[in-house]
Amino acid sequence: MPELPEVETVRRQLERKIVGKELAKKKIVGLRRRAKILIIDFADGQSLLFHLKMTGQLIFNGKPSQYTRKVFNFADGSRLIFNDVRKFGWWKEVKDTKEIGERFGPEPLEINLKTFKTQLEKRPRSRIKSLLMDQKIIAGIGNIYSDEILYAAKANPLRRVGTLRELEIGRIFRNMKRILAAAIKHRGSSVENYLDARGEKGDFAQFHKVYRKEGQQCARCGGLIKRIKIGGRSAHFCPACQKQ
């Protein structure tokens, strides 16, 4: 599923291409992202929302295919293609985005350490892996980046949030910001269907340390990467250097 870095990559690319264009006789004045939702703002105050879910793609001037669910044609003849193999993604027009903003927790690239700690304190019994993916606590992080953040921080995904020490919380916080920023720089992770707005794969998967590397050697300590289930979701980690 495209997560924060993938959606932010698409947002930045489309912002340079479609702001100022007209869609359905309405002028586009900006693009935003909230969690994993892309928001196109119009001059009349309305907005067009997109959620890519598992396999959605937004390709500027792309060619329609058997997986194309919608073609958005701009007044100047350019277009935006919405592809979705699994058909879980959605788009909808709304009069305002207040409800969208209130639905999610703070943005991880904007949050400070004090607020991050406050968010953790809301769920002390939760596993840290599950909490990082809870969109009401922290917005935009999913399976890929929760695995990579916890590996970088040497934090076991099964740890209860309330047992984390100050030093460990600080490591998770710093690596959260570092890894998300690096993933955006490399245009996201193309592990399945994700393509950026140019129709190209992101490069960050080559830097993954644990995600989908079950049975492979840990690059840090030589231990074997393990895959477990936490709350119905997969978690990849190294038991040797991400100890409980």
PyMOL commands that set and color helices and strands:
alter all, ss='L'
color gray80, all
select helices_A, chain A and resi 4-18+98-103+113-121+128-133+143-152+161-163+166-185+204-207
alter helices_A, ss='H'
color red, helices_A
select strands_A, chain A and resi 22-23+26-34+37-42+47-51+56-60+68-73+79-84+90-94+226-230+233-237
alter strands_A, ss='S'
color yellow, strands_A
deselect
rebuild
show_as cartoon
